[in-house]
Amino acid sequence: EAFSPFNKDHRFLSIVSIISRSYVLSSLEADLQEIQQKISHTIDFDTFFKVAQNFKSK
């Protein structure tokens, strides 16, 4: 409601959602790059799962 006077064409929320999705995707990409730096290029599932659990807890 606070943005209603500035949001007459109802585009504000869609712009915010695009920005939010972009931030989340870039965050995920950064996490994946960090994981890749910490482990070799090929890993088994158990190793991947352990690394993923560590990132999930952050």
ZAKOL-125708 format. One record per residue (C-alpha): x, y, z; residue number from 1; residue in three letters. Coordinates in nm, 4 decimals. Layout:
N
<r><xx>X</xx><yy>Y</yy><zz>Z</zz><nr>NUM</nr><rest>ALA</rest></r>
...
//
This chain:
58
<r><xx>0.0000</xx><yy>0.0000</yy><zz>0.0000</zz><nr>1</nr><rest>GLU</rest></r>
<r><xx>0.2859</xx><yy>0.2380</yy><zz>0.0722</zz><nr>2</nr><rest>ALA</rest></r>
<r><xx>0.3910</xx><yy>0.2251</yy><zz>-0.2913</zz><nr>3</nr><rest>PHE</rest></r>
<r><xx>0.0403</xx><yy>0.2479</yy><zz>-0.4376</zz><nr>4</nr><rest>SER</rest></r>
<r><xx>0.0709</xx><yy>0.6157</yy><zz>-0.5378</zz><nr>5</nr><rest>PRO</rest></r>
<r><xx>0.3866</xx><yy>0.5292</yy><zz>-0.7335</zz><nr>6</nr><rest>PHE</rest></r>
<r><xx>0.2600</xx><yy>0.1995</yy><zz>-0.8670</zz><nr>7</nr><rest>ASN</rest></r>
<r><xx>-0.0354</xx><yy>0.3021</yy><zz>-1.0785</zz><nr>8</nr><rest>LYS</rest></r>
<r><xx>0.0460</xx><yy>0.0528</yy><zz>-1.3544</zz><nr>9</nr><rest>ASP</rest></r>
<r><xx>0.1118</xx><yy>-0.2328</yy><zz>-1.1047</zz><nr>10</nr><rest>HIS</rest></r>
<r><xx>0.4625</xx><yy>-0.2949</yy><zz>-1.2344</zz><nr>11</nr><rest>ARG</rest></r>
<r><xx>0.6438</xx><yy>-0.2356</yy><zz>-0.9041</zz><nr>12</nr><rest>PHE</rest></r>
<r><xx>0.5856</xx><yy>-0.5865</yy><zz>-0.7686</zz><nr>13</nr><rest>LEU</rest></r>
<r><xx>0.6923</xx><yy>-0.7505</yy><zz>-1.0910</zz><nr>14</nr><rest>SER</rest></r>
<r><xx>1.0117</xx><yy>-0.5427</yy><zz>-1.0925</zz><nr>15</nr><rest>ILE</rest></r>
<r><xx>1.0812</xx><yy>-0.6361</yy><zz>-0.7307</zz><nr>16</nr><rest>VAL</rest></r>
<r><xx>1.0204</xx><yy>-1.0039</yy><zz>-0.8054</zz><nr>17</nr><rest>SER</rest></r>
<r><xx>1.2597</xx><yy>-0.9917</yy><zz>-1.1029</zz><nr>18</nr><rest>ILE</rest></r>
<r><xx>1.5276</xx><yy>-0.8313</yy><zz>-0.8876</zz><nr>19</nr><rest>ILE</rest></r>
<r><xx>1.4680</xx><yy>-1.0841</yy><zz>-0.6089</zz><nr>20</nr><rest>SER</rest></r>
<r><xx>1.4933</xx><yy>-1.3797</yy><zz>-0.8453</zz><nr>21</nr><rest>ARG</rest></r>
<r><xx>1.8083</xx><yy>-1.2355</yy><zz>-0.9967</zz><nr>22</nr><rest>SER</rest></r>
<r><xx>1.9653</xx><yy>-1.1986</yy><zz>-0.6525</zz><nr>23</nr><rest>TYR</rest></r>
<r><xx>1.8717</xx><yy>-1.5531</yy><zz>-0.5533</zz><nr>24</nr><rest>VAL</rest></r>
<r><xx>2.0098</xx><yy>-1.6960</yy><zz>-0.8763</zz><nr>25</nr><rest>LEU</rest></r>
<r><xx>2.3352</xx><yy>-1.5053</yy><zz>-0.8432</zz><nr>26</nr><rest>SER</rest></r>
<r><xx>2.3620</xx><yy>-1.6217</yy><zz>-0.4819</zz><nr>27</nr><rest>SER</rest></r>
<r><xx>2.3097</xx><yy>-1.9818</yy><zz>-0.5875</zz><nr>28</nr><rest>LEU</rest></r>
<r><xx>2.5672</xx><yy>-1.9437</yy><zz>-0.8625</zz><nr>29</nr><rest>GLU</rest></r>
<r><xx>2.8183</xx><yy>-1.7985</yy><zz>-0.6161</zz><nr>30</nr><rest>ALA</rest></r>
<r><xx>2.7537</xx><yy>-2.0898</yy><zz>-0.3777</zz><nr>31</nr><rest>ASP</rest></r>
<r><xx>2.8067</xx><yy>-2.3388</yy><zz>-0.6596</zz><nr>32</nr><rest>LEU</rest></r>
<r><xx>3.1328</xx><yy>-2.1709</yy><zz>-0.7577</zz><nr>33</nr><rest>GLN</rest></r>
<r><xx>3.2501</xx><yy>-2.1844</yy><zz>-0.3963</zz><nr>34</nr><rest>GLU</rest></r>
<r><xx>3.1625</xx><yy>-2.5535</yy><zz>-0.3772</zz><nr>35</nr><rest>ILE</rest></r>
<r><xx>3.3505</xx><yy>-2.6175</yy><zz>-0.7003</zz><nr>36</nr><rest>GLN</rest></r>
<r><xx>3.6604</xx><yy>-2.4458</yy><zz>-0.5616</zz><nr>37</nr><rest>GLN</rest></r>
<r><xx>3.6502</xx><yy>-2.6605</yy><zz>-0.2470</zz><nr>38</nr><rest>LYS</rest></r>
<r><xx>3.6179</xx><yy>-2.9954</yy><zz>-0.4202</zz><nr>39</nr><rest>ILE</rest></r>
<r><xx>3.7579</xx><yy>-3.1669</yy><zz>-0.7251</zz><nr>40</nr><rest>SER</rest></r>
<r><xx>3.5766</xx><yy>-3.1478</yy><zz>-1.0568</zz><nr>41</nr><rest>HIS</rest></r>
<r><xx>3.4248</xx><yy>-3.4934</yy><zz>-1.0121</zz><nr>42</nr><rest>THR</rest></r>
<r><xx>3.2684</xx><yy>-3.6123</yy><zz>-0.6890</zz><nr>43</nr><rest>ILE</rest></r>
<r><xx>3.0434</xx><yy>-3.8913</yy><zz>-0.5794</zz><nr>44</nr><rest>ASP</rest></r>
<r><xx>2.6941</xx><yy>-3.8248</yy><zz>-0.4512</zz><nr>45</nr><rest>PHE</rest></r>
<r><xx>2.7803</xx><yy>-3.8787</yy><zz>-0.0838</zz><nr>46</nr><rest>ASP</rest></r>
<r><xx>3.0522</xx><yy>-3.6123</yy><zz>-0.0978</zz><nr>47</nr><rest>THR</rest></r>
<r><xx>2.8212</xx><yy>-3.3723</yy><zz>-0.2814</zz><nr>48</nr><rest>PHE</rest></r>
<r><xx>2.5486</xx><yy>-3.4316</yy><zz>-0.0245</zz><nr>49</nr><rest>PHE</rest></r>
<r><xx>2.7836</xx><yy>-3.3529</yy><zz>0.2662</zz><nr>50</nr><rest>LYS</rest></r>
<r><xx>2.9012</xx><yy>-3.0303</yy><zz>0.1014</zz><nr>51</nr><rest>VAL</rest></r>
<r><xx>2.5433</xx><yy>-2.9298</yy><zz>0.0170</zz><nr>52</nr><rest>ALA</rest></r>
<r><xx>2.4356</xx><yy>-2.9874</yy><zz>0.3780</zz><nr>53</nr><rest>GLN</rest></r>
<r><xx>2.7119</xx><yy>-2.7535</yy><zz>0.4967</zz><nr>54</nr><rest>ASN</rest></r>
<r><xx>2.5872</xx><yy>-2.4781</yy><zz>0.2654</zz><nr>55</nr><rest>PHE</rest></r>
<r><xx>2.2258</xx><yy>-2.5414</yy><zz>0.3635</zz><nr>56</nr><rest>LYS</rest></r>
<r><xx>2.3093</xx><yy>-2.4743</yy><zz>0.7277</zz><nr>57</nr><rest>SER</rest></r>
<r><xx>2.4590</xx><yy>-2.1308</yy><zz>0.6491</zz><nr>58</nr><rest>LYS</rest></r>
//
